[in-house]
Amino acid sequence: MKLVLATLAAMVCLAPLSWAQALKVGAAKVDITPAESELPKNWEGIHDHIYSRAIVIDNGSTRAALVTMDGNVPPALWEKVTKRAEAELAIPAKNIFMTSSHSHSVPRFAGDVEERVFQSMKTAVEKLQPARIGYGTGVSYINVNRNIIDRKTRRWWEGANYDGPSDKTVAVIKFETLSGEPIAVYYNYAMHAVILGQLDKVSGDVPGATSRYIEDSFDDKIVAVWSTGPCGDQNPIYFQQTFDLRDIRIKEYAKRGEDISNAMPPGGQGLNKKDPVVAKLMDQQKQIAVAMGVMLGEEVKRVMREMERMESSMRIYGAQKTISCPGRRRLDSGRAGQPGAYEDAEPVEIRLSLLMLGDIALGGVNAEVFNLIGQRLKKESRHARTMMVTLTNGMARSGYIPNDAAFGYQTFEVLSSRLKPGCAESGIVNGLLDLMDEADGVVK
């Protein structure tokens, strides 16, 4: 028994962890919806408002922050906000996870978005109160692998591949007061936020619909923060862009003498939205986004309701590292279904982040990662409570990051990737596992 206690004590001494006896948690959301006057030329208005949502955790020794903003997180914005948070809010930059919901219905930001994202963190700090934290997982079947062999062309294209790799796990971290009142929930799911992309209107898409539903269920006494799982090859299971709307758009372009059968114009470009058929299909997409938000939200609530193990003290540990992989530059075009031609290009750097909340391990990657890479991380992690959070802390130049085996597919993600095969999968998994070993004081 003495030997066991001595070993545990040595491990604690080796690990550069921050411990405390009492946790405090605060949460806030701030509207970051641009004014209509700030929208780019081809945008047609606001479908629903978008937000920066933040959770700050304080254990008396250090702080951490989980932040998700609708849209994308440009590297410059991430750098400025984290620098301010470190200087003004005493939150170490290495302890911040700033994640993009990656909604395809958010334009490039204008105005004071940096200030508003920072304000969500500042307000969360101002609301810090004694709290406890719990973790659980559920399942949701609203995502699907999005790479198929088209039945007509017998080539790779996008569509619902029911047999393809797809992790249905919903990971949930619940934050509540010591009396059990809700403060926030942080949930992780692997699915692209693309349902409303062709409306050309600002929207939080399914992540926004899910968070709004959860928040409304608790009478807005809770802040529900989406985090993006490894969804590089994961779409909503029902998604019109790759079927009816695609066929309509191909025919419209063909009338003008342009073949887009192996292309995908951005947004709703080329669609006549006054056409009753197009209008109906787009209206159905709106209904699907809400329905998926309800379904995912209900699963998050179920996991929260059944959570029993709650902790009021825990370590907080954050770390980051950068890996470099050989790069390539594509020399031809074509969305999918044909080999790509490439030349060597400069190496691509990928930022990895780790945040440990007790034995809950969040592994961050600043890119769009294929699902099997996230699954591999969870299988190889020494921590049962591990999740991968992608599109976090900036945005890598890599484009999509396929798993090694997927480089043999002629899908649009693989063809457009700026990475050569054989590096990124193991580099990401082993890099995050190394950070976990460092956190645990493992001596190799």
C-alpha positions as CSV (number, residue, x, y, z in Angstrom):
1,M,0.0,0.0,0.0
2,K,2.9,2.4,0.9
3,L,4.5,1.6,-2.5
4,V,1.2,2.5,-4.4
5,L,0.8,5.8,-2.5
6,A,4.5,6.7,-3.1
7,T,4.1,5.9,-6.8
8,L,0.9,8.1,-7.1
9,A,2.7,10.9,-5.3
10,A,5.6,10.7,-7.6
11,M,3.3,10.9,-10.7
12,V,1.6,14.0,-9.3
13,C,5.0,15.6,-8.7
14,L,6.2,14.8,-12.2
15,A,3.1,16.2,-13.9
16,P,2.9,20.0,-14.3
17,L,-0.7,20.0,-13.4
18,S,-2.9,22.7,-11.7
19,W,-5.1,21.4,-8.8
20,A,-7.5,23.0,-6.5
21,Q,-10.2,22.1,-4.0
22,A,-13.1,24.2,-5.4
23,L,-14.1,24.7,-9.0
24,K,-15.8,27.8,-10.3
25,V,-17.6,28.0,-13.7
26,G,-19.1,30.9,-15.7
27,A,-20.7,30.9,-19.1
28,A,-22.0,33.5,-21.5
29,K,-23.1,34.0,-25.1
30,V,-22.8,37.2,-27.2
31,D,-24.6,37.9,-30.5
32,I,-22.0,38.2,-33.3
33,T,-24.6,38.5,-36.1
34,P,-23.3,41.0,-38.7
35,A,-25.5,43.9,-39.7
36,E,-27.2,43.5,-43.1
37,S,-25.1,46.4,-44.3
38,E,-21.9,44.4,-43.6
39,L,-22.9,41.4,-45.6
40,P,-21.0,40.6,-48.8
41,K,-22.7,41.3,-52.2
42,N,-24.2,37.9,-52.8
43,W,-25.7,37.5,-49.3
44,E,-29.4,38.0,-49.0
45,G,-30.1,38.6,-45.3
46,I,-30.3,37.0,-41.8
47,H,-32.0,33.7,-41.3
48,D,-31.1,33.3,-37.6
49,H,-28.7,35.0,-35.3
50,I,-25.2,33.7,-34.7
51,Y,-23.2,33.7,-31.4
52,S,-19.9,33.4,-29.6
53,R,-20.5,31.1,-26.7
54,A,-18.0,30.7,-23.9
55,I,-17.4,28.6,-20.8
56,V,-14.7,29.5,-18.3
57,I,-13.4,27.1,-15.7
58,D,-11.4,28.2,-12.7
59,N,-9.9,25.8,-10.1
60,G,-8.3,28.5,-7.9
61,S,-4.9,27.9,-9.5
62,T,-5.5,28.4,-13.2
63,R,-8.3,29.0,-15.7
64,A,-9.4,27.4,-18.9
65,A,-11.9,28.5,-21.6
66,L,-14.1,26.6,-24.1
67,V,-15.3,29.0,-26.8
68,T,-17.2,28.3,-29.9
69,M,-18.2,30.9,-32.5
70,D,-20.5,30.3,-35.4
71,G,-18.7,30.4,-38.7
72,N,-14.9,30.1,-38.8
73,V,-12.0,31.2,-36.6
74,P,-9.4,32.9,-38.7
75,P,-5.8,32.6,-37.2
76,A,-5.5,36.4,-36.7
77,L,-8.7,36.5,-34.7
78,W,-7.7,33.5,-32.6
79,E,-4.3,35.1,-31.9
80,K,-5.7,38.5,-30.9
81,V,-8.5,37.1,-28.7
82,T,-6.3,34.6,-26.8
83,K,-3.6,37.2,-26.3
84,R,-6.2,39.6,-24.7
85,A,-7.7,36.8,-22.6
86,E,-4.3,35.9,-21.3
87,A,-3.4,39.5,-20.4
88,E,-6.8,40.8,-19.2
89,L,-8.7,37.7,-17.9
90,A,-5.7,35.6,-16.6
91,I,-6.6,32.7,-18.9
92,P,-3.4,31.1,-20.3
93,A,-3.5,30.9,-24.1
94,K,-2.6,27.2,-23.9
95,N,-5.7,26.6,-21.8
96,I,-8.1,28.1,-24.4
97,F,-10.1,26.0,-27.0
98,M,-11.5,28.4,-29.5
99,T,-13.5,26.4,-31.9
100,S,-15.4,27.1,-35.1
101,S,-18.9,25.7,-35.7
102,H,-18.0,25.8,-39.4
103,S,-21.4,26.8,-40.4
104,H,-21.4,27.3,-44.2
105,S,-24.0,30.1,-43.7
106,V,-21.6,32.6,-42.1
107,P,-19.7,35.1,-44.3
108,R,-16.3,36.5,-43.5
109,F,-16.7,38.6,-40.5
110,A,-16.7,42.4,-40.4
111,G,-17.0,45.0,-37.7
112,D,-16.1,44.4,-34.1
113,V,-16.4,40.6,-34.0
114,E,-13.1,40.3,-32.2
115,E,-14.4,42.5,-29.4
116,R,-17.6,40.5,-29.2
117,V,-15.9,37.1,-29.0
118,F,-13.6,38.5,-26.2
119,Q,-16.7,39.9,-24.5
120,S,-18.3,36.4,-24.3
121,M,-15.2,35.2,-22.4
122,K,-15.1,38.3,-20.2
123,T,-18.7,38.0,-19.3
124,A,-18.2,34.3,-18.5
125,V,-15.4,35.3,-16.1
126,E,-17.7,37.8,-14.4
127,K,-20.3,35.0,-13.8
128,L,-17.8,32.5,-12.2
129,Q,-19.5,30.7,-9.3
130,P,-18.9,27.5,-7.4
131,A,-19.7,24.5,-9.6
132,R,-19.2,20.9,-10.4
133,I,-18.5,19.1,-13.7
134,G,-19.6,15.8,-15.2
135,Y,-19.1,13.8,-18.4
136,G,-21.1,11.4,-20.4
137,T,-21.7,10.1,-23.9
138,G,-24.8,9.4,-26.0
139,V,-25.5,8.6,-29.7
140,S,-27.1,10.4,-32.5
141,Y,-27.8,9.2,-36.0
142,I,-28.1,12.5,-37.9
143,N,-24.6,12.3,-39.4
144,V,-23.3,10.0,-42.2
145,N,-20.2,9.4,-44.2
146,R,-20.5,11.6,-47.2
147,N,-18.3,9.8,-49.8
148,I,-19.9,7.4,-52.2
149,I,-19.4,5.7,-55.6
150,D,-22.1,7.4,-57.8
151,R,-24.3,4.7,-59.3
152,K,-24.5,6.4,-62.7
153,T,-20.9,7.5,-63.2
154,R,-19.3,4.8,-61.0
155,R,-17.0,7.4,-59.7
156,W,-16.5,9.1,-56.3
157,W,-19.0,11.8,-55.4
158,E,-20.9,13.1,-52.4
159,G,-23.8,11.4,-50.9
160,A,-25.0,9.4,-47.9
161,N,-22.8,6.4,-47.5
162,Y,-24.6,4.4,-44.8
163,D,-21.8,1.8,-44.7
164,G,-18.9,4.3,-44.5
165,P,-17.0,5.1,-41.3
166,S,-19.0,7.4,-39.1
167,D,-18.8,7.9,-35.3
168,K,-22.3,8.5,-33.9
169,T,-21.0,9.5,-30.4
170,V,-22.2,12.7,-28.7
171,A,-19.7,13.6,-26.0
172,V,-21.2,15.8,-23.3
173,I,-19.6,17.9,-20.4
174,K,-22.1,19.3,-18.0
175,F,-21.5,22.2,-15.7
176,E,-23.8,23.0,-12.8
177,T,-24.0,24.8,-9.5
178,L,-23.3,22.9,-6.3
179,S,-27.1,22.8,-5.8
180,G,-27.6,21.2,-9.2
181,E,-28.8,24.2,-11.2
182,P,-27.5,24.3,-14.8
183,I,-24.8,26.6,-15.9
184,A,-23.6,25.3,-19.2
185,V,-23.1,22.2,-21.4
186,Y,-20.3,21.5,-23.9
187,Y,-21.2,18.9,-26.5
188,N,-19.1,17.4,-29.2
189,Y,-20.4,15.9,-32.5
190,A,-18.9,15.1,-35.9
191,M,-21.0,16.7,-38.6
192,H,-20.6,19.5,-41.1
193,A,-22.9,22.4,-40.6
194,V,-24.0,22.7,-44.3
195,I,-27.8,22.2,-44.4
196,L,-28.6,25.9,-45.1
197,G,-25.5,26.8,-47.1
198,Q,-27.5,27.5,-50.3
199,L,-29.9,30.0,-48.8
200,D,-27.2,32.7,-48.8
201,K,-28.5,33.9,-45.5
202,V,-26.7,34.1,-42.2
203,S,-27.4,31.1,-40.0
204,G,-25.9,29.0,-37.2
205,D,-27.2,25.9,-39.1
206,V,-27.7,22.7,-37.1
207,P,-25.2,23.7,-34.4
208,G,-27.1,26.9,-33.8
209,A,-30.5,25.1,-33.9
210,T,-29.2,22.5,-31.4
211,S,-27.8,25.1,-28.9
212,R,-31.0,27.3,-29.2
213,Y,-33.2,24.2,-28.5
214,I,-31.2,23.2,-25.4
215,E,-31.0,26.7,-24.1
216,D,-34.8,27.2,-24.5
217,S,-35.4,23.9,-22.8
218,F,-33.7,25.3,-19.7
219,D,-35.5,28.7,-20.0
220,D,-32.2,30.2,-21.1
221,K,-30.6,29.6,-17.8
222,I,-27.9,27.5,-19.6
223,V,-25.3,28.2,-22.3
224,A,-25.1,25.3,-24.8
225,V,-21.7,25.2,-26.6
226,W,-21.3,23.1,-29.7
227,S,-17.9,21.7,-30.5
228,T,-16.9,20.2,-33.9
229,G,-15.9,16.6,-33.9
230,P,-13.8,15.0,-36.7
231,C,-16.2,15.7,-39.5
232,G,-14.0,16.1,-42.5
233,D,-16.0,13.3,-44.3
234,Q,-19.3,13.6,-42.3
235,N,-22.4,15.4,-43.5
236,P,-26.0,15.6,-42.2
237,I,-27.7,12.4,-43.2
238,Y,-30.4,14.3,-45.2
239,F,-28.9,16.9,-47.4
240,Q,-30.4,18.2,-50.6
241,Q,-27.3,19.9,-52.1
242,T,-26.0,16.6,-53.4
243,F,-29.3,15.4,-54.9
244,D,-32.3,17.4,-56.2
245,L,-30.7,20.9,-55.9
246,R,-27.6,19.6,-57.5
247,D,-29.5,18.2,-60.5
248,I,-31.4,21.5,-60.9
249,R,-28.3,23.5,-60.8
250,I,-26.5,21.3,-63.3
251,K,-29.4,21.8,-65.8
252,E,-29.5,25.6,-65.2
253,Y,-25.7,25.9,-65.9
254,A,-26.0,23.7,-69.0
255,K,-28.6,26.1,-70.5
256,R,-25.8,28.7,-70.4
257,G,-23.3,26.3,-72.0
258,E,-21.4,25.6,-68.7
259,D,-20.8,22.0,-67.5
260,I,-20.7,21.9,-63.7
261,S,-21.3,18.1,-63.4
262,N,-17.9,17.8,-61.7
263,A,-18.0,21.0,-59.8
264,M,-19.9,22.6,-56.9
265,P,-20.4,26.4,-57.1
266,P,-20.5,28.0,-53.7
267,G,-23.7,28.8,-51.8
268,G,-26.8,29.1,-53.9
269,Q,-25.0,30.4,-56.9
270,G,-26.9,29.6,-60.1
271,L,-30.2,28.6,-58.5
272,N,-33.4,30.5,-59.2
273,K,-34.8,30.9,-55.7
274,K,-38.1,32.2,-57.1
275,D,-38.7,28.9,-58.8
276,P,-41.4,27.1,-56.7
277,V,-39.5,23.8,-56.8
278,V,-36.3,25.4,-55.6
279,A,-38.1,27.4,-53.0
280,K,-39.8,24.3,-51.7
281,L,-36.6,22.3,-51.5
282,M,-34.9,25.1,-49.6
283,D,-37.9,25.4,-47.2
284,Q,-37.6,21.7,-46.5
285,Q,-33.9,22.2,-45.7
286,K,-34.9,24.8,-43.1
287,Q,-37.3,22.3,-41.5
288,I,-34.5,19.6,-41.5
289,A,-32.1,21.9,-39.7
290,V,-34.6,22.6,-37.0
291,A,-35.5,18.9,-36.7
292,M,-31.9,17.8,-36.5
293,G,-31.3,20.5,-33.8
294,V,-34.2,19.0,-31.8
295,M,-33.0,15.5,-32.1
296,L,-29.4,16.2,-31.2
297,G,-30.5,18.5,-28.4
298,E,-32.7,15.9,-26.9
299,E,-29.8,13.4,-26.8
300,V,-27.6,16.0,-25.1
301,K,-30.3,16.6,-22.5
302,R,-30.7,12.8,-22.0
303,V,-27.0,12.4,-21.3
304,M,-27.1,15.4,-18.9
305,R,-30.1,13.9,-17.1
306,E,-28.5,10.5,-16.6
307,M,-25.1,11.9,-15.5
308,E,-24.3,10.8,-12.0
309,R,-20.5,11.3,-11.4
310,M,-20.0,15.0,-10.8
311,E,-16.8,16.6,-9.6
312,S,-16.3,19.8,-7.7
313,S,-12.5,19.8,-7.9
314,M,-10.1,18.8,-10.7
315,R,-6.9,19.6,-12.4
316,I,-6.6,21.9,-15.4
317,Y,-3.8,21.3,-17.8
318,G,-3.3,22.8,-21.3
319,A,-0.6,22.3,-23.9
320,Q,0.0,22.9,-27.6
321,K,2.4,21.8,-30.2
322,T,2.9,22.1,-33.9
323,I,3.6,19.2,-36.3
324,S,4.8,19.6,-39.9
325,C,3.9,17.4,-42.8
326,P,5.1,17.4,-46.5
327,G,2.9,19.5,-48.7
328,R,1.7,19.4,-52.3
329,R,0.0,21.7,-54.7
330,R,-2.7,20.6,-57.2
331,L,-2.1,21.3,-60.8
332,D,-5.5,20.4,-62.3
333,S,-9.1,20.7,-61.5
334,G,-12.3,18.6,-61.1
335,R,-14.1,18.1,-57.9
336,A,-14.1,14.3,-57.6
337,G,-13.9,10.9,-59.5
338,Q,-10.6,11.4,-61.3
339,P,-6.9,11.3,-60.3
340,G,-5.3,14.6,-59.3
341,A,-2.0,16.0,-60.6
342,Y,0.4,17.6,-58.0
343,E,3.8,19.1,-57.5
344,D,5.8,19.4,-54.3
345,A,5.0,22.4,-52.1
346,E,6.1,23.8,-48.8
347,P,5.5,21.8,-45.7
348,V,2.1,22.2,-43.9
349,E,2.0,23.0,-40.2
350,I,-0.8,21.6,-38.1
351,R,-1.5,22.9,-34.6
352,L,-2.4,20.4,-31.9
353,S,-3.9,21.4,-28.6
354,L,-4.7,19.5,-25.4
355,L,-6.9,20.5,-22.5
356,M,-7.3,18.2,-19.5
357,L,-10.2,18.8,-17.2
358,G,-9.5,16.1,-14.6
359,D,-9.4,12.9,-16.6
360,I,-11.5,14.4,-19.5
361,A,-9.1,14.8,-22.4
362,L,-9.9,17.2,-25.2
363,G,-7.6,16.8,-28.2
364,G,-7.7,19.8,-30.5
365,V,-6.7,20.1,-34.2
366,N,-6.9,23.3,-36.2
367,A,-8.2,21.6,-39.4
368,E,-11.0,19.5,-40.9
369,V,-10.1,15.9,-39.9
370,F,-11.5,12.7,-41.2
371,N,-13.6,10.7,-38.8
372,L,-11.4,7.6,-38.5
373,I,-8.5,9.8,-37.2
374,G,-10.7,10.8,-34.3
375,Q,-11.8,7.3,-33.7
376,R,-8.2,6.1,-33.6
377,L,-7.3,8.8,-31.1
378,K,-10.1,7.6,-28.8
379,K,-9.1,3.9,-29.1
380,E,-5.4,4.6,-28.4
381,S,-5.9,7.2,-25.6
382,R,-5.2,6.1,-22.0
383,H,-8.2,8.3,-21.0
384,A,-11.6,6.7,-21.5
385,R,-13.1,10.2,-21.5
386,T,-11.4,11.5,-24.7
387,M,-12.9,13.6,-27.5
388,M,-11.4,15.2,-30.6
389,V,-12.3,18.9,-31.2
390,T,-11.4,20.0,-34.7
391,L,-11.3,23.5,-36.3
392,T,-9.9,24.7,-33.0
393,N,-7.3,27.4,-32.4
394,G,-7.0,28.9,-35.8
395,M,-7.1,27.2,-39.2
396,A,-4.3,25.2,-40.8
397,R,-3.4,25.6,-44.5
398,S,-3.9,21.8,-45.0
399,G,-7.4,21.8,-46.3
400,Y,-9.0,18.5,-45.4
401,I,-6.9,15.9,-43.5
402,P,-7.9,12.4,-44.7
403,N,-6.8,9.3,-42.8
404,D,-4.0,7.5,-44.6
405,A,-6.2,4.8,-46.3
406,A,-8.6,7.5,-47.7
407,F,-5.8,9.0,-49.8
408,G,-6.6,6.1,-52.2
409,Y,-10.1,7.6,-52.8
410,Q,-10.7,10.2,-55.5
411,T,-13.0,12.3,-53.3
412,F,-13.1,16.1,-53.3
413,E,-11.6,16.2,-49.8
414,V,-8.6,14.1,-50.8
415,L,-8.1,15.8,-54.2
416,S,-8.1,19.2,-52.6
417,S,-5.9,18.4,-49.6
418,R,-2.6,20.2,-49.5
419,L,-1.0,17.3,-47.7
420,K,1.0,14.4,-49.1
421,P,-0.2,11.0,-47.8
422,G,1.5,9.1,-45.0
423,C,2.1,11.8,-42.4
424,A,-0.9,13.6,-40.9
425,E,-2.9,10.7,-39.4
426,S,-0.1,9.3,-37.2
427,G,1.3,12.8,-36.6
428,I,-2.0,14.0,-35.1
429,V,-2.8,10.9,-33.1
430,N,0.8,10.4,-31.8
431,G,1.2,14.1,-31.2
432,L,-1.9,14.3,-29.0
433,L,-1.0,11.1,-27.2
434,D,2.4,12.6,-26.4
435,L,0.8,15.7,-25.0
436,M,-1.4,13.4,-22.8
437,D,1.7,11.5,-21.6
438,E,3.3,14.8,-20.7
439,A,0.2,15.8,-18.8
440,D,0.2,12.5,-16.9
441,G,3.9,12.7,-16.2
442,V,4.6,9.5,-18.1
443,V,8.4,8.9,-18.5
444,K,9.3,7.0,-21.6
